[in-house]
Amino acid sequence: MGIALLLPGCYYDVEEELYPYTGNCDTASVQYSATIVPIIQSGGCLGCHSGSTPSGNILLETYAQVKSLALNGRLIGAISHSAGYSPMPQGGNKLSECNINRIRAWINEGAQEN
């Protein structure tokens, strides 16, 4: 008689925990079009926050939409998984600390459209 051992077929690793970032994270020259837009696109934000029925009625398709969330604190609260905010991306891995710091730097500089 054989005994079957069932193990989960997949698991989730957090890349930063496995391979801590040791490089340089440039937060001095953060620009909306060159830095923030690619983070929003590659971070999975637009998968839920675009189109005619965005999750939570939050759109991140235009500069004005992103700026509004940036200046009211909701953007950084959500991506940094701060208490009182829905952690984003929902059901996914947290953005890298470098990308969070880049977004924070952009916000601290006035969230300019540059």
C-alpha positions as CSV (number, residue, x, y, z in Angstrom):
1,M,0.0,0.0,0.0
2,G,1.5,3.4,-1.0
3,I,1.1,6.5,0.9
4,A,0.5,9.7,-1.1
5,L,2.1,12.8,0.3
6,L,0.4,16.0,-0.9
7,L,2.4,19.1,-0.7
8,P,1.4,22.5,-1.9
9,G,2.5,23.1,-5.5
10,C,3.3,26.7,-5.2
11,Y,4.2,29.4,-2.7
12,Y,5.0,33.1,-2.7
13,D,8.4,34.5,-2.0
14,V,9.1,38.2,-1.4
15,E,12.0,39.0,-3.7
16,E,13.4,41.6,-1.3
17,E,13.5,39.1,1.6
18,L,15.4,36.6,-0.5
19,Y,17.7,39.0,-2.3
20,P,18.0,42.2,-0.3
21,Y,18.6,45.2,-2.5
22,T,22.2,46.4,-2.1
23,G,22.4,48.8,-5.1
24,N,21.8,52.5,-5.4
25,C,18.3,53.7,-5.3
26,D,18.3,57.1,-7.0
27,T,15.6,59.3,-5.5
28,A,17.3,62.6,-6.4
29,S,16.1,62.8,-10.0
30,V,12.6,61.3,-9.9
31,Q,10.3,62.4,-12.6
32,Y,6.7,61.6,-13.2
33,S,7.0,60.4,-16.8
34,A,10.4,58.7,-16.5
35,T,10.0,57.2,-13.0
36,I,6.5,57.2,-11.6
37,V,4.6,56.1,-14.8
38,P,6.8,53.0,-15.3
39,I,6.3,52.0,-11.6
40,I,2.6,52.3,-12.0
41,Q,2.6,50.2,-15.2
42,S,5.0,47.5,-14.0
43,G,3.6,47.4,-10.4
44,G,0.3,46.0,-11.7
45,C,-1.7,49.2,-10.7
46,L,-3.4,49.7,-14.0
47,G,-4.7,46.1,-14.1
48,C,-7.3,47.2,-11.4
49,H,-7.2,50.9,-11.5
50,S,-8.1,51.7,-15.2
51,G,-11.0,51.3,-17.5
52,S,-14.7,51.9,-17.0
53,T,-15.0,50.0,-13.7
54,P,-11.8,50.6,-11.7
55,S,-11.4,48.9,-8.4
56,G,-12.5,51.1,-5.5
57,N,-13.4,53.8,-8.1
58,I,-9.8,54.7,-8.1
59,L,-8.2,55.5,-11.5
60,L,-4.5,55.8,-12.1
61,E,-4.6,56.4,-15.8
62,T,-3.7,60.1,-15.9
63,Y,-1.3,62.5,-14.2
64,A,-4.2,64.4,-12.5
65,Q,-5.6,61.1,-11.0
66,V,-2.2,60.0,-9.7
67,K,-1.4,63.5,-8.3
68,S,-4.7,63.7,-6.5
69,L,-4.0,60.4,-4.6
70,A,-0.4,61.4,-4.1
71,L,-1.2,64.7,-2.5
72,N,-4.0,63.4,-0.2
73,G,-1.7,60.7,1.2
74,R,-3.7,57.7,-0.1
75,L,-1.1,56.6,-2.7
76,I,1.9,56.4,-0.3
77,G,-0.3,54.9,2.5
78,A,-1.5,52.1,0.2
79,I,1.8,51.2,-1.4
80,S,3.7,51.3,1.9
81,H,1.0,49.2,3.6
82,S,0.5,51.8,6.3
83,A,-2.2,51.2,9.0
84,G,-5.6,52.4,7.9
85,Y,-5.0,52.0,4.2
86,S,-5.8,49.1,1.9
87,P,-2.4,47.5,1.1
88,M,-1.6,47.7,-2.6
89,P,-1.2,45.9,-4.9
90,Q,-4.1,44.0,-3.4
91,G,-3.2,40.3,-3.2
92,G,0.2,40.9,-4.6
93,N,3.7,41.6,-3.4
94,K,4.5,45.0,-2.0
95,L,6.4,47.3,-4.3
96,S,10.2,47.4,-3.7
97,E,11.4,49.8,-1.0
98,C,13.3,51.6,-3.7
99,N,10.2,52.2,-5.8
100,I,8.2,53.3,-2.7
101,N,11.0,55.7,-1.8
102,R,11.0,57.0,-5.4
103,I,7.3,57.7,-5.2
104,R,7.7,59.3,-1.8
105,A,10.5,61.6,-3.1
106,W,8.3,62.6,-6.0
107,I,5.4,63.4,-3.7
108,N,7.7,65.3,-1.3
109,E,8.9,67.4,-4.3
110,G,5.3,68.5,-5.0
111,A,4.2,65.6,-7.3
112,Q,5.1,67.6,-10.4
113,E,4.2,66.6,-13.9
114,N,7.7,66.4,-15.3
